[in-house]
Amino acid sequence: MTASPSSLRVLIVGGYGIFGGRLAELLADEPRLTLIIAGRSLAKAEFFCASRPVRARLFPAEFDRDRPLEPQLQALKPDIVVDASGPFQGYGKQPYRLVEATIAHGADYFDFSDGAAFVRGIASLDAAARQRGVAILSGVSSFPVLTAAIVRHLAGAFSRIDIIRAGIAPSPHAVVGENVLKAIAGYAGQAVPARRQSQTLLVHPLTETRRFTIAPPGKLPLPNTLFSLVEVPDLLLLSDLWPSVRSVWVGAGPRPEILHRCLIGLSLLVRWKMLPSLAPLAGLFHRVNRILRWGAHRGGMIVEVEGAGHRGERLVRSWHLNAEGDDGPYIPAMAIEALIRQRLEGIRPEPGARPATGALALADYDHVFDGRPFAHGTREVTAEASLPLYPAILGSAYASLPPAIQALHRHETSHAVTGRASVERGKGLLSRLVGALVGFPQAGADIPVRVSFEIQNKREVWTRNFAGRRFRSVQTAGRDRNAGLVDERFGPFSFGLALLAEDGRLKLVVRNWRFLGLRLPRFLAPSGDSFESAEDGRFNFHVEIAHPLFGLIVRYKGWLVAEPRS
């Protein structure tokens, strides 16, 4: 802990670019900061500074890393230098010129590097940084800072960590910087080192794939997403922190998936030596990325740890993050934001040069995440596998629901509930036809209801009886592309339902639907406001099923209590 400075001058090299610009926007509310927005183009820096209303002081500057650096730093007098330019894999024979000049100047240094060799090699400057009394941290971004913080958060339940898997799924509408795409095109399909089989082996980025469902407990999950291996510092650095780790796998899940698959195919051509490199195509990738975008404006991140618990049992835990809209793309810049805000409060990293894997704890992200549309939480994957259907899907969010809702869904054996309900039916010919085919009850008020649950191996058969009129559905845990959802089948139709625990209610949201196993267009899927709640300690239900073409099909609501046992 040092004295809190009254002000700080922060030089952001590449400050009008994607990452640098986002960092400047995150810090723009802090009047104690002077943010020097720098790059080769003074005009671009001036435009950036003039176009943003801020409380911090924005100062445009020309900064060329190919010219002598010490005079430029002396003129700008930064307390902190942030390298947000890159690509760090292409910094040539003297990759640490800017770092060395920053040490000589006496400023702290942070960068966004995703280059494994660059981040690991920063430790060669440790003695010089210690002697000068400055902190030099490389790789201050989601990978490896946030991933390492998450693994530390998950690690307490383990006696040994064997496997670490992680992935980031950017929103398809997020702008990706040209330098990021240059880096990806440069390493796609090439041989890079990673932790595998308890040793360092060569792997080929973008040619290894796996699927993840990012599903924070009780929140709307992201669609099951295809991820492909990327070159990030984590592939080696995480095993430096946890030597027992046999394998580290980190991937990215860009969407639309069809474009992702095209990139995977081209990367395989590089791996098979049919193409020397995808680097010449980086410009094309950038243009395509800016034009072809579709899908929900949502992104996310997952980290999964597998190993042995303290009793020697196999254990899997995971951490999930969803980010809505335009806020998700700011997450890579939030690690540097957090460090700079800590510096303003008198908290400064220890002197020395090192990868930034230990710079922040997961709790340090709370302030920078606060107020943003992020949902995150931990899943006890091994424990959830043994729970009944709804507690397993909801994870830790299940405990936040009222006791009456929990009681209905925690049974592991068959049971029944009874109550009363009112029913509305759609008036249109097609809606009446659909209602009749499914067996929905006729309209009426104060109708006696009995719902029986036949439960076996998490397969739940719900039989609803409204005054003698029965209809049934079968609910199971979603698999593969429906992982994280409840699959509910009515005859030939199946629906993927998300379970959302919000404001004391359990909402059921249709995410997809199928006919005889064939996926149907989502925009034609039935919808409606369906939820479970509790009033006066009693379970209440409200189910609405409507179709965009047919209108309302059925709406029924009422209450249920446990049927007395004979």
N, C-alpha and C positions, 0 to 999 in steps of 0.2 A: 504494500500500500504506500503510495506517495501522495504528496499534497495535490489537491484538485487544481488543475490549471484554470486560469480565468478565460483562456482562449486557446485554440489549437489551429494550426495551419496544416491542412491536409492536401497534398498534391496527388491528384488522381490522373495517372498517365493512361490515356485512352478514356478520359472522363466524359466525352460525348458519345462513346460507343455504347453497346448494349449493356454490358456489365457495369462499366464505370458510370454510365448515366443512371442506371437503376440505384447504384450505391448513393450517388449524389441526391437522388430523389428521396431515398430513405432518410438521409441526414439533413435534409433541407429545412426541417423544423427547429434546428438547434442553433440559437443565435450566438453561441460561443465558438462556432466553427467558421473558419474561412476555407472554403472549398475551392482549390485551384483546379479548374477544369482545363486539362492540357492535352495536347496532341500535336501532330504535324501541321494541322490546319487551324490557324488562328481564327479564320472566318467561321469554321464549324463550332469552335469553342465559344466564340462570341454569340453565335446564334443560340446555342444551348443555354447560355447564361441569361440571355435577354428574354427567352421564351418561358421562363419558370418563375412564378411568384414564390419567394422563399423568405424564411427568417434568417437562415444562415447567409453569410456573405459569399457570393459567387464571383470568382475572379478568373477570366479567361486568360490562357497563356499558350504560347507556342512552345512545344517540347519535342525535340527530335532525338530519339535514343541512338541514332547513328552518328550524331555529332558529339564532341567532348561533353561529358555529363556534369562534371564538377562545377564548371562555371554556370551552367543552367540551374543547378540546385542552389548554388550560392545566391543567385539572383532572386530565386523564388522563396528561399528560407523556409522550407517545410519542416514541421515537427514529425510528420508521418508521410511516408511515400507509399502509395498504393499502385501496384502495376496491374492494370485492368486491360492491357492491350493483347499480347499474345499474337499468334499461337506460340506457346512456350516450347513446343516440340521443335520449332524452327528458329531458335535464337542463335544458331550457328556455333562457331568455335569458342566464343566467349559469352556463354549464356548468362553469366552473372555480372556483366558490366554495370548494370543499373544497381544491383544489390551492393556491389563493392563501392560504388560512388556514394550510395546512401549511407553505408557504414562510415566512410571517410567524412561525410557531412555531419554525422552524428544524429541521424533521424532513425526512428523505427520504420520497419518495412513490412508490408503485407502484400500478398498477391493472390490472384484467382487461379493459379496454375493447376491444370489437370494433367500435366505431363509427369508421369511417374518418375522418370529419371531426373527431371529438373527438381521436383520436390524432395526426392531422397538426397540428391547431391547438395542441397543447400547447407547440409551439416558441415561441409568442408570449410565454411566460413564462420564456424562457431567460435573459434579462438579469437578471430578478429572482432567479431561482434561483442564478445564478452569484454575484451580489452577496451572497446569504445563505449561499453555500457548501453548498447542498444539491442532491441528485440527484433529479430529477423525471422518472420514466420511465412512459410510457403504452403500453398494449397489451402488457403483460408476460404473454403467454399463448402457446398453441401458434401462433396467428396474431397477430402476424407474427414473434415471437421465434424459435420453433423452425423455421419455414419459412425465415427468412433465414439461420439457422445452417446448415441443410441445403444451401441453394443455395451458400453459401460453401464448404461441404465438397465439393460437386460441381463447383464452378466452375473448379478448377485445371486441368482438362483442356481448357478452352475458350479460344479466342482471342476469341470473341464469343458472347454469349448472346442468342438471339432470342425464345424462348418459355419461359415458366415455367407449369407446370400443377401444381396441388396439390389434395389432397382429404383429408377426414377422415371416417371411417366409424365412428360411435359404436356401441357394443353396443346391440342393441334393448332390453336390460334395464337400461341406464343411466338414472338419474333425470335429467331435464332440468329446470332451474329455470324458474319461471314468467316471470322477467324475460328469460331467453334467448328464450323463445317469444314474449314481447311484442315483443322487438326483431325477430325473424324475421317475425312477422305484420305489423309496421309497415313493413318495407321490401320484402316480397314483391310482385313485379310492378311496383314503382315504378322510376323512372329514377334510377340512381346512376352516378357516374363510375368509369371503369376504364381501364386501359391497353389500347388496341386500335389496330392499324394504326399503331404508333409515335406515337400521340397520345392525348389524353384524350377518350374518347367515352362516351356514355350507354349503359348496359346495364340489363337488367331481371332482378334476382335471382329464382331458382327457375323461370325460364322457359327457361333454357339448360341442357342436360343433356349428359353424356357418361358412359361406363362405364370403370371402372378395375378391375384385379385387383391387390390388394395381396398381394405374394408375396416376402417376404424369402428370399434364396437358401437352399435346402435346408430350409425350414420349411413348416409347413402353411399354405397361402395362404388368405386370406379368399375367400368366393365372389365371383365377378364382380358388381360392385355398381354400381347407378345413382346417379350424383352429379348434383346440380343446383347452379348458381352461387349463392353467398352473398355478402353484402356484408361484407367484412372489410378491414382497413387494407392488406393485401397488394396489393389491386388497383391501388393507386397507389404505395405505399411501396417495393415491390420494384423498380419502374422508376426510383425516385430513386437506389437503390443501384447498379443496373446500367442505365445510360441507353440501352444498345444494344437493350434488350428491346422487342420490337414488341408483345407480347401477354402478359397475365397472366390466368390463369383459376384460380379457387379455388372448390371446391365441397364440399358435404356429402352424405354418402350414408346417410341414416337408413333404418332398416328397422323394420318390414316394408315391402317395396317398394310394396305396394298402397296403404298409407296415404301413402307418399311421393308416389305418382302423383296421389292425390287433392289433396294440397297443391300440386303443380305445376299441376293443372287450375284450382284456385281462383286461383293466382297469374297464370295466363294471362288470367283474367277481369278482373283488375286491370289488366294490361298493355293489354288491349283496351278499357279504360274502361267495362266492364260492371259493375264493382264499384269503389267509391272506394278501399277499403283492406280488408285482412284483420285490422286491429287489433282490431275488436270480437269477433273469433273466437278471440283468444288464450287466453281462459279455457277455451273448448271444446277447443282443441288440447292444453292442459295436462291436462285430464281424460282425453282419449282416450289421450295418451301414457302416463299412469299405469295405464291399464286394459289396453289392447291391446298386448301385447308377446309376440312369439314369435321363435324363431330362436336360433342358437348365441350364447352369452354371450361374444362376441369382438368386438373393434373393431380399428381400424388407421388408418394414415396413409400417404400417398404424396406425394412431390414429384418431379416429372419436369422435366428441363432439356433444352432442344434448342437447338442452335446450330452453330457451326463449331469444329473442332479446330484445333490449332496448325499443321497442314499445310493448312488450308482445307477439310478434309473435313467432311461432315455428321456430327454427333455427337449422340447421345441418351444420357443417363445418368439413373438414377432411384434414389431412396432409399425403402425400404419399412419399415414398422413394424407388427407385430402385437402386440396386448395382450389377454391372456386374463382372463376373469372380471371381478372388481370393480376391478382395478387400472387399467384403461384410463381411466376417467373422471377419474383424478387427474392425468393428463398436463397439462391446461391450467394446473393450479396449480403444476407443478414448476418453472417458470421463476422465479416469485417465491420458491419454496422455495430454489432454488439461489442466488439473489441474497442472501437473508437468511443462509444458511449461509456464504456467502463473506464477508459483513459480519462474522460472528462470528470469522472467521479473519483479519480485518484488511484484507480486499479490499473497497473501496467504489467504486461508480461515480463517474466524474468529475462535478463539479458542473455543473448546467445542466438545462434542460428539453427533452426530445426524445422522439420515438418510440423504443421499446426495441429496434429492429431490430438494433443492434450490441451489445446487452448481454451476450450469451452466445455461445460457440462450441459446436459440436456436442459436443465433448469435455467441456464443462461439464455435460452431461446424464448423463455416465457414472455419477457418484456417485448421483444421484437415481433413475436407472434400475436401479442395482445391486440384485440380490436380488429383483427383481420379474419376473413371467412375461411379459417382453417379448422379442420377437425382431426384430432390425432388421439391415439391411445394404444395400449398394449394388449396383445392377445396371448393367452396361455394355450397355445395350440394343442399340446399334449392333453391337458386337463379338459379342454373343450370337447375333444374327440369322444370322451366318455359320457358327456352330458346329454339330456333329452334334446329334442330338435330345436326348440326356440331358445333355451339357454345357450346352446352351442353356437347358434347363429349370432345371437346378441352379444355373447362374451360378457365382459364386465358391465355392459350397459343394462343387462338383465336385472341386476341388483338395484338399479335406479327406478325401476317400475313399481307402482303401487302393489301391495301384497295380494290384492284380489286378482291382478293380471298374472303375477308370478304363480299363484296357486293353480290357475287354469292350465299352465303350460309346463309345470315341473314334473308332472306324473310320468312314471316309467312303465306303468301298467294301465290296462284299459279302465275307463271310468266314464261317468256321464254327469251332465249338468242339466238343470231345468230352469225355466223362467217364462217371461212373457215378452211379446214383441208386437210391433206394428209394421205393416208391409205396404209399400207403394209399388205399383207396376207401371211400366211404360205403356203409352196409349197407341203407339204406332204398330202397324201390322207386322213389320219385321222384328221389332222388339218383343212383341207378344209371342211370335214364332220361336225366337231364340229362348225366351223364358220357358216356354212349354217344352222345348227339346231338353233343356237342362233339368227341368222339374222344379223351377222356382215356385214358391208359394203364391197363392192368390192374394190380392190386396185385402187388407182388413186391419182392425185395431184390437189390441189386447188379446192376441192370439197365444195359446199355450205353445211353448217351445221345449223340445228336448234335444240335446246334442250329445251323442255318444262318441267316444274316442277309442278306437281299437289301435293299440300301440304295440309294435314289435320291431326291434332293431332300428329305432328312430323313424320307422315308417308309420305314419299316423293316418288312419282312415276316419274322417269326420263325417258322421251321418246326422244331418239336420232334419228334424221332424217338426213341421209347423202344422199343428192340428191335423195330423194324419197324412200330410203331404211331405214326402221325403225327397231329399237330394243329397248326394254324397260327393266327396272329393278325397283325393289321396295326397298327402303332403310328405315330402322327403327333403333332405338336404341337397341343394344343388351341387352338381359336379361339373368338372371341366369348365366350360365357358359360363356356367351358371354358379360357379363356386361363390360362396358368400350370400347366396339367395336361398329362399324356400321355393321349391318346385311344387306347385299345386296343380293336380290334374283333374279336370272334369271331362270324363269320357275321352274323346279324341283330342281335346284341347289341353295344353299345358301352359302354365304361366310362371315366369320367374318373378318372385316377389321380394322386394327389399323390406327389411324390418327396421323401422326408425323409432328410436326411443327419444321422444321430445315432449317436454312440458308435462310429464306425468302420463303421457299417452303412448300407445304402441301403434304407429301408423304402418299400413301395408301399401306399398307402392309397386305397381306393375312396371317391370323393367324390360320384359320381352315376352313373346308368346309364340306358341308352336302348334301346328296341326299335324297329328301323326308323326311327331318328331321333326317336322319341317319348319324352319323359322319363317315367321310371317313379318311383313313390314311393321315396324314399331309404331309408325304414325297412325296405323289402323287398329292398334291394340285397344281393348277395353280399358277404361279408366274410371275414376271416381274417388270420392273422399271416403276412405275406409280406415277405421281406427278402433282400438279398444281403449277403454278408460275405466275409472272407478269412481263411484259416487256412493257416499255413506257406507264405504267398505264393501260395496257390491260390484261385481264385474258387469260392465256395460259394453255393448257392441253397437257399431254403426257401420253398415256395409252398403256401399253404393256402387253399382255396376252400370256403366253407360258406355255407349259406342259413338265414335265421332260421326258415323253415318246414320245410325238407328236412333240416337238419343238415349234417354233413360231406359234401361232394361228392368232393373229392380233396385229398390232401396228398402232395407229392413234394419230396424234398430230396436234395442230392448235391453233386458238384463238377464243374468243367469246366476244360479247358485248351485253348489254341489248337491247332487241327488243323495237323499238319505240312503245309507247302506242298510240292506235287509239283514 
